[in-house]
């Protein structure tokens, strides 16, 4: 794809580029369309979303260093930009050395841009912040704002597209202390 976009750039004298990033609506729309057109293909169009770009599928259990090693191989082909994400189970508070180690590793593995995702839940009644399961740990409220990153944007999960909600349900996250 990179070779072809470079070919077209020269041939057509236009600014073609290859972007390695996510596309929120396409990830859910394409499998729906493919399901209608081709029928059910187990583990292909039945998850409710397609994995974007060169990213390792969110349900694959790899640590953040393995993910960066693999995805870093593809960044150089994306002359229009690229990003890799790692998913933490919790905010990496009090682990700045671990985050620095991760960023240094991403740089050494040719990642142009890296995003660190972690859940942020906020109790709308008492203001408690952190990972909240069903009820607030402080006041037992179920009135919770759940913020997650989707396609590069921090958003309330109620605003996620159909495909991204399915992706969120399948995301595999690591403890920030698993290898950091």
Secondary structure, DSSP 8 states (H G I E B T S, - for coil): -HHHHHHHHHHHTS-----B---HHHHHHHHHHHHHHH---TTTTSSSS---TT---TTS---HHHHHHHHHHHHTT-TT-B-EEEEESS--TT-HHHHHHHHHHHHHTT-S-EEEEE-EEEETTT--EE--SSS-TTT----EEEEEEETTEEEEGGG--HHHHHHHHH---B-TTS--
